[in-house]
Amino acid sequence: YNTNYFRTKMTEAGFDIKPGDHPIVPIMLYDAVIAQNFASKLLDEGVYVIGFFYPVVAKGLARIRVQLSAAHEQEHLDKAIAAFTKVGKELGVIK
């Protein structure tokens, strides 16, 4: 449930997410600097995520990696989605 909920809401918010049905959700940002800044700003919002960029992933495929668990409650997911949306708009990743 958590994976589907998070993926659906993040896609509706305008994020590009690699398809799949597993608890590791790659939010594609493509640019290493944006991924670094995004992760830092999310931490300021109380959401801990990891930015992945070259050499961990191929150049031009930078992303934020979100790992969901059954222990997350919907309020946790909603807080993360709101933080992603806020930072995504600040950084021009989504409209």
Backbone as JSON Lines, residues from 0, in Angstrom:
{"i":0,"aa":"Y","n":[0.83,-1.2,0.0],"ca":[0.0,0.0,0.0],"c":[0.86,1.25,0.0]}
{"i":1,"aa":"N","n":[1.86,1.32,0.9],"ca":[2.68,2.53,1.01],"c":[3.38,2.86,-0.29]}
{"i":2,"aa":"T","n":[3.93,1.85,-0.94],"ca":[4.65,2.08,-2.2],"c":[3.71,2.64,-3.25]}
{"i":3,"aa":"N","n":[2.56,2.02,-3.42],"ca":[1.6,2.47,-4.44],"c":[1.09,3.87,-4.13]}
{"i":4,"aa":"Y","n":[0.78,4.13,-2.87],"ca":[0.29,5.45,-2.46],"c":[1.33,6.52,-2.76]}
{"i":5,"aa":"F","n":[2.57,6.28,-2.31],"ca":[3.63,7.26,-2.49],"c":[3.9,7.5,-3.98]}
{"i":6,"aa":"R","n":[4.02,6.44,-4.75],"ca":[4.28,6.58,-6.18],"c":[3.16,7.36,-6.87]}
{"i":7,"aa":"T","n":[1.92,7.04,-6.54],"ca":[0.78,7.72,-7.17],"c":[0.78,9.2,-6.84]}
{"i":8,"aa":"K","n":[0.92,9.54,-5.58],"ca":[0.87,10.94,-5.16],"c":[2.05,11.74,-5.7]}
{"i":9,"aa":"M","n":[3.23,11.13,-5.73],"ca":[4.41,11.82,-6.26],"c":[4.29,12.03,-7.77]}
{"i":10,"aa":"T","n":[3.74,11.07,-8.48],"ca":[3.53,11.22,-9.92],"c":[2.49,12.32,-10.17]}
{"i":11,"aa":"E","n":[1.42,12.32,-9.39],"ca":[0.4,13.36,-9.52],"c":[0.98,14.74,-9.26]}
{"i":12,"aa":"A","n":[1.97,14.83,-8.36],"ca":[2.62,16.12,-8.06],"c":[3.53,16.58,-9.19]}
{"i":13,"aa":"G","n":[3.85,15.67,-10.12],"ca":[4.65,16.05,-11.28],"c":[6.04,15.47,-11.32]}
{"i":14,"aa":"F","n":[6.38,14.59,-10.39],"ca":[7.71,14.01,-10.37],"c":[7.83,12.86,-11.36]}
{"i":15,"aa":"D","n":[9.03,12.7,-11.9],"ca":[9.35,11.6,-12.81],"c":[9.92,10.47,-11.96]}
{"i":16,"aa":"I","n":[9.2,9.36,-11.95],"ca":[9.6,8.22,-11.12],"c":[9.8,7.01,-12.02]}
{"i":17,"aa":"K","n":[10.93,6.33,-11.84],"ca":[11.15,5.1,-12.6],"c":[10.06,4.1,-12.22]}
{"i":18,"aa":"P","n":[9.47,3.43,-13.21],"ca":[8.38,2.5,-12.91],"c":[8.86,1.3,-12.12]}
{"i":19,"aa":"G","n":[7.94,0.72,-11.38],"ca":[8.24,-0.47,-10.6],"c":[7.24,-0.6,-9.48]}
{"i":20,"aa":"D","n":[7.33,-1.71,-8.78],"ca":[6.42,-1.97,-7.68],"c":[7.22,-2.48,-6.49]}
{"i":21,"aa":"H","n":[8.25,-1.74,-6.14],"ca":[9.09,-2.13,-5.01],"c":[9.28,-0.94,-4.09]}
{"i":22,"aa":"P","n":[9.71,-1.15,-2.86],"ca":[9.76,-0.08,-1.88],"c":[10.89,0.92,-2.06]}
{"i":23,"aa":"I","n":[11.78,0.68,-3.0],"ca":[12.81,1.69,-3.32],"c":[12.29,2.47,-4.52]}
{"i":24,"aa":"V","n":[12.06,3.77,-4.28],"ca":[11.42,4.62,-5.3],"c":[12.43,5.66,-5.77]}
{"i":25,"aa":"P","n":[12.89,5.55,-7.03],"ca":[13.83,6.53,-7.56],"c":[13.1,7.74,-8.15]}
{"i":26,"aa":"I","n":[13.32,8.89,-7.54],"ca":[12.75,10.15,-8.03],"c":[13.81,10.77,-8.95]}
{"i":27,"aa":"M","n":[13.55,10.74,-10.23],"ca":[14.56,11.15,-11.21],"c":[14.67,12.68,-11.28]}
{"i":28,"aa":"L","n":[15.91,13.16,-11.1],"ca":[16.2,14.59,-11.18],"c":[17.21,14.88,-12.29]}
{"i":29,"aa":"Y","n":[17.98,13.89,-12.69],"ca":[18.91,13.91,-13.82],"c":[20.17,14.72,-13.59]}
{"i":30,"aa":"D","n":[20.13,15.78,-12.81],"ca":[21.27,16.67,-12.59],"c":[21.85,16.43,-11.19]}
{"i":31,"aa":"A","n":[23.16,16.2,-11.11],"ca":[23.82,15.89,-9.84],"c":[23.69,17.02,-8.83]}
{"i":32,"aa":"V","n":[23.89,18.26,-9.26],"ca":[23.82,19.39,-8.33],"c":[22.4,19.54,-7.79]}
{"i":33,"aa":"I","n":[21.42,19.39,-8.65],"ca":[20.03,19.48,-8.2],"c":[19.74,18.36,-7.19]}
{"i":34,"aa":"A","n":[20.21,17.16,-7.48],"ca":[19.98,16.03,-6.56],"c":[20.61,16.31,-5.19]}
{"i":35,"aa":"Q","n":[21.81,16.86,-5.17],"ca":[22.48,17.19,-3.91],"c":[21.71,18.26,-3.14]}
{"i":36,"aa":"N","n":[21.34,19.33,-3.86],"ca":[20.61,20.43,-3.22],"c":[19.24,19.96,-2.74]}
{"i":37,"aa":"F","n":[18.6,19.13,-3.54],"ca":[17.27,18.62,-3.2],"c":[17.33,17.82,-1.9]}
{"i":38,"aa":"A","n":[18.3,16.91,-1.81],"ca":[18.44,16.09,-0.6],"c":[18.71,16.96,0.62]}
{"i":39,"aa":"S","n":[19.54,17.98,0.46],"ca":[19.87,18.88,1.56],"c":[18.63,19.65,2.03]}
{"i":40,"aa":"K","n":[17.87,20.16,1.08],"ca":[16.66,20.92,1.42],"c":[15.6,20.01,2.05]}
{"i":41,"aa":"L","n":[15.52,18.77,1.6],"ca":[14.56,17.85,2.22],"c":[14.95,17.57,3.67]}
{"i":42,"aa":"L","n":[16.24,17.46,3.94],"ca":[16.69,17.25,5.31],"c":[16.26,18.43,6.19]}
{"i":43,"aa":"D","n":[16.35,19.65,5.64],"ca":[15.88,20.84,6.36],"c":[14.39,20.74,6.67]}
{"i":44,"aa":"E","n":[13.65,20.01,5.83],"ca":[12.2,19.81,6.02],"c":[11.91,18.6,6.91]}
{"i":45,"aa":"G","n":[12.95,17.92,7.37],"ca":[12.76,16.77,8.25],"c":[12.61,15.45,7.52]}
{"i":46,"aa":"V","n":[13.0,15.41,6.25],"ca":[12.89,14.19,5.46],"c":[14.3,13.78,5.04]}
{"i":47,"aa":"Y","n":[14.72,12.6,5.47],"ca":[16.06,12.11,5.16],"c":[16.02,11.21,3.94]}
{"i":48,"aa":"V","n":[16.68,11.65,2.89],"ca":[16.81,10.87,1.65],"c":[18.25,10.96,1.18]}
{"i":49,"aa":"I","n":[18.59,10.13,0.24],"ca":[19.94,10.11,-0.32],"c":[19.86,10.5,-1.8]}
{"i":50,"aa":"G","n":[20.75,11.4,-2.19],"ca":[20.9,11.74,-3.6],"c":[21.91,10.8,-4.23]}
{"i":51,"aa":"F","n":[21.59,10.25,-5.38],"ca":[22.5,9.37,-6.12],"c":[22.88,10.06,-7.42]}
{"i":52,"aa":"F","n":[24.16,10.1,-7.71],"ca":[24.64,10.73,-8.93],"c":[25.97,10.07,-9.29]}
{"i":53,"aa":"Y","n":[26.52,10.44,-10.43],"ca":[27.76,9.85,-10.92],"c":[28.84,9.96,-9.84]}
{"i":54,"aa":"P","n":[29.58,8.89,-9.56],"ca":[29.72,7.65,-10.31],"c":[28.81,6.51,-9.83]}
{"i":55,"aa":"V","n":[27.9,6.78,-8.89],"ca":[27.01,5.73,-8.39],"c":[26.0,5.33,-9.46]}
{"i":56,"aa":"V","n":[25.51,6.32,-10.21],"ca":[24.64,6.07,-11.37],"c":[25.28,6.78,-12.56]}
{"i":57,"aa":"A","n":[24.83,6.44,-13.74],"ca":[25.39,7.04,-14.96],"c":[25.19,8.56,-14.96]}
{"i":58,"aa":"K","n":[26.11,9.27,-15.61],"ca":[25.98,10.72,-15.75],"c":[24.63,11.03,-16.39]}
{"i":59,"aa":"G","n":[23.98,12.07,-15.86],"ca":[22.7,12.48,-16.4],"c":[21.52,11.7,-15.86]}
{"i":60,"aa":"L","n":[21.76,10.77,-14.92],"ca":[20.66,9.99,-14.34],"c":[20.59,10.16,-12.82]}
{"i":61,"aa":"A","n":[20.95,11.35,-12.34],"ca":[20.91,11.62,-10.9],"c":[19.48,11.51,-10.39]}
{"i":62,"aa":"R","n":[19.38,11.1,-9.14],"ca":[18.06,10.86,-8.56],"c":[18.11,10.98,-7.05]}
{"i":63,"aa":"I","n":[16.93,11.04,-6.46],"ca":[16.76,10.9,-5.02],"c":[16.2,9.5,-4.8]}
{"i":64,"aa":"R","n":[16.78,8.79,-3.88],"ca":[16.3,7.44,-3.58],"c":[15.47,7.48,-2.3]}
{"i":65,"aa":"V","n":[14.23,7.05,-2.43],"ca":[13.33,6.97,-1.28],"c":[13.11,5.5,-0.98]}
{"i":66,"aa":"Q","n":[13.25,5.13,0.27],"ca":[13.0,3.74,0.65],"c":[11.83,3.72,1.63]}
{"i":67,"aa":"L","n":[10.74,3.09,1.2],"ca":[9.53,3.01,2.0],"c":[9.51,1.72,2.8]}
{"i":68,"aa":"S","n":[8.75,1.74,3.88],"ca":[8.6,0.52,4.67],"c":[7.15,0.42,5.15]}
{"i":69,"aa":"A","n":[6.77,-0.77,5.55],"ca":[5.43,-0.99,6.08],"c":[5.23,-0.24,7.4]}
{"i":70,"aa":"A","n":[6.32,0.15,8.05],"ca":[6.22,0.88,9.31],"c":[5.84,2.35,9.11]}
{"i":71,"aa":"H","n":[5.98,2.87,7.88],"ca":[5.56,4.24,7.62],"c":[4.04,4.32,7.68]}
{"i":72,"aa":"E","n":[3.55,5.35,8.33],"ca":[2.12,5.6,8.36],"c":[1.79,6.64,7.3]}
{"i":73,"aa":"Q","n":[0.52,6.76,6.94],"ca":[0.15,7.68,5.87],"c":[0.58,9.11,6.19]}
{"i":74,"aa":"E","n":[0.54,9.5,7.46],"ca":[0.97,10.86,7.8],"c":[2.45,11.06,7.48]}
{"i":75,"aa":"H","n":[3.27,10.01,7.63],"ca":[4.69,10.12,7.25],"c":[4.82,10.32,5.75]}
{"i":76,"aa":"L","n":[4.06,9.55,5.01],"ca":[4.11,9.65,3.55],"c":[3.64,11.03,3.1]}
{"i":77,"aa":"D","n":[2.56,11.51,3.69],"ca":[2.02,12.82,3.31],"c":[3.01,13.93,3.64]}
{"i":78,"aa":"K","n":[3.72,13.8,4.77],"ca":[4.74,14.8,5.13],"c":[5.86,14.79,4.09]}
{"i":79,"aa":"A","n":[6.29,13.61,3.7],"ca":[7.36,13.51,2.7],"c":[6.9,14.06,1.35]}
{"i":80,"aa":"I","n":[5.69,13.72,0.94],"ca":[5.16,14.21,-0.34],"c":[5.06,15.73,-0.33]}
{"i":81,"aa":"A","n":[4.59,16.29,0.78],"ca":[4.49,17.76,0.89],"c":[5.87,18.4,0.82]}
{"i":82,"aa":"A","n":[6.86,17.8,1.5],"ca":[8.22,18.34,1.48],"c":[8.81,18.25,0.07]}
{"i":83,"aa":"F","n":[8.64,17.1,-0.58],"ca":[9.12,16.95,-1.96],"c":[8.49,18.0,-2.86]}
{"i":84,"aa":"T","n":[7.2,18.21,-2.71],"ca":[6.49,19.17,-3.56],"c":[7.0,20.59,-3.32]}
{"i":85,"aa":"K","n":[7.18,20.96,-2.06],"ca":[7.69,22.29,-1.72],"c":[9.07,22.51,-2.32]}
{"i":86,"aa":"V","n":[9.97,21.57,-2.08],"ca":[11.35,21.71,-2.57],"c":[11.38,21.6,-4.09]}
{"i":87,"aa":"G","n":[10.58,20.72,-4.65],"ca":[10.52,20.58,-6.11],"c":[10.12,21.88,-6.79]}
{"i":88,"aa":"K","n":[9.18,22.6,-6.2],"ca":[8.78,23.89,-6.75],"c":[9.88,24.94,-6.55]}
{"i":89,"aa":"E","n":[10.5,24.93,-5.38],"ca":[11.59,25.89,-5.1],"c":[12.73,25.73,-6.09]}
{"i":90,"aa":"L","n":[13.04,24.49,-6.43],"ca":[14.18,24.22,-7.32],"c":[13.77,24.15,-8.79]}
{"i":91,"aa":"G","n":[12.51,24.35,-9.08],"ca":[12.06,24.34,-10.47],"c":[11.97,22.97,-11.1]}
{"i":92,"aa":"V","n":[11.92,21.93,-10.27],"ca":[11.84,20.56,-10.78],"c":[10.41,20.24,-11.22]}
{"i":93,"aa":"I","n":[9.44,20.8,-10.48],"ca":[8.02,20.64,-10.86],"c":[7.38,22.02,-10.88]}
{"i":94,"aa":"K","n":[6.21,22.09,-11.47],"ca":[5.51,23.38,-11.59],"c":[4.6,23.62,-10.41]}
